[in-house]
Structure formats: structure tokens, C-alpha cells
Amino acid sequence: MSVIKDAISALVSKNDVAPVGTIHVVDRSPLNWLYITYNTVEELVRVSPDGAIEPAAMKTYSWANDRTLEVEVREDNR
């Protein structure tokens, strides 16, 4: 805590008023990171209106083994 006080006192002259209190930052959308990700990165697959899974960013896929899925991504991805 003394490091913060020292930093503030170094920045504040005798004629200035030192900051007092706490600033609370509130994000009105707690899922904002999800919204940003969804609009900047295209998902590999998406769900169609009838509930079927269809390709989005992927061109093709194949199972290399029981635990590895190999995906070929489309060239025109955003």
C-alpha cells in the first residue's frame, strides 16, 4: 500500500488534490467477451435452425484416431 501512496504523492504537487475513494467499473454486459468473440471469429460448426450441425469455418474434417479430429479450414474465413 505504501508503494501506491508514494506513487500518488510523486504525481501530486502541494497545490493539487490527491485522488480519494474507489472507482467501480461496471460492464453492463457480463457476456461482452462472448459477443466480441462471436463477431470477430467464425466458429468451425454452427447449428442450423432445424437443429442440425453444419460446417461454418471448416471445409472438411476427419478423425485421425479416437482422440484427434483433423479440420481443414476454409480459405475465406474472417
C-alpha positions as CSV (number, residue, x, y, z in Angstrom):
1,M,0.0,0.0,0.0
2,S,2.9,2.4,0.7
3,V,4.1,2.0,-2.9
4,I,0.7,3.3,-4.1
5,K,0.8,6.2,-1.7
6,D,4.4,7.0,-2.8
7,A,3.4,6.9,-6.4
8,I,0.4,9.2,-5.8
9,S,2.5,11.7,-3.8
10,A,5.1,11.8,-6.5
11,L,2.5,12.7,-9.1
12,V,0.6,15.2,-6.9
13,S,2.0,18.7,-6.2
14,K,1.2,20.6,-3.0
15,N,-1.4,22.6,-4.9
16,D,-3.2,19.6,-6.3
17,V,-5.8,17.4,-4.7
18,A,-4.9,13.8,-4.3
19,P,-7.4,11.2,-5.5
20,V,-9.8,9.9,-2.9
21,G,-12.1,6.9,-3.0
22,T,-12.6,3.9,-5.2
23,I,-13.6,3.8,-8.8
24,H,-16.1,1.0,-9.7
25,V,-16.2,-0.1,-13.3
26,V,-19.3,-1.9,-14.3
27,D,-19.8,-3.7,-17.6
28,R,-23.5,-3.7,-18.4
29,S,-23.0,-6.9,-20.5
30,P,-21.2,-9.6,-18.5
31,L,-21.0,-11.7,-21.7
32,N,-19.4,-8.9,-23.6
33,W,-16.3,-11.1,-24.3
34,L,-18.6,-13.7,-25.9
35,Y,-20.3,-11.1,-28.1
36,I,-16.9,-9.8,-29.3
37,T,-15.5,-13.3,-29.9
38,Y,-18.7,-14.3,-31.8
39,N,-18.5,-11.3,-34.1
40,T,-14.7,-11.5,-34.8
41,V,-14.1,-15.2,-35.1
42,E,-16.1,-17.6,-37.1
43,E,-16.9,-20.9,-35.4
44,L,-15.9,-24.3,-37.0
45,V,-19.5,-25.5,-36.9
46,R,-22.9,-24.0,-36.3
47,V,-26.3,-25.3,-35.5
48,S,-28.9,-24.8,-38.2
49,P,-32.5,-23.6,-37.4
50,D,-33.7,-27.2,-37.6
51,G,-31.0,-28.3,-35.1
52,A,-28.6,-30.0,-37.4
53,I,-24.9,-29.3,-37.1
54,E,-23.4,-27.8,-40.3
55,P,-19.9,-26.6,-41.3
56,A,-19.1,-22.9,-40.8
57,A,-15.4,-22.2,-40.9
58,M,-14.3,-25.7,-41.7
59,K,-14.2,-27.1,-45.2
60,T,-13.7,-30.8,-44.3
61,Y,-12.9,-32.9,-41.2
62,S,-11.8,-36.4,-40.5
63,W,-10.9,-38.4,-37.4
64,A,-7.2,-39.2,-37.3
65,N,-7.7,-41.5,-34.3
66,D,-10.0,-41.9,-31.3
67,R,-8.9,-38.5,-29.8
68,T,-7.8,-36.4,-32.7
69,L,-10.0,-34.5,-35.1
70,E,-8.3,-33.0,-38.2
71,V,-10.0,-30.0,-39.6
72,E,-9.4,-28.2,-42.9
73,V,-10.3,-24.6,-42.6
74,R,-11.9,-22.6,-45.5
75,E,-9.7,-20.0,-47.2
76,D,-12.2,-17.2,-47.0
77,N,-12.6,-17.1,-43.2
78,R,-12.8,-13.9,-41.4
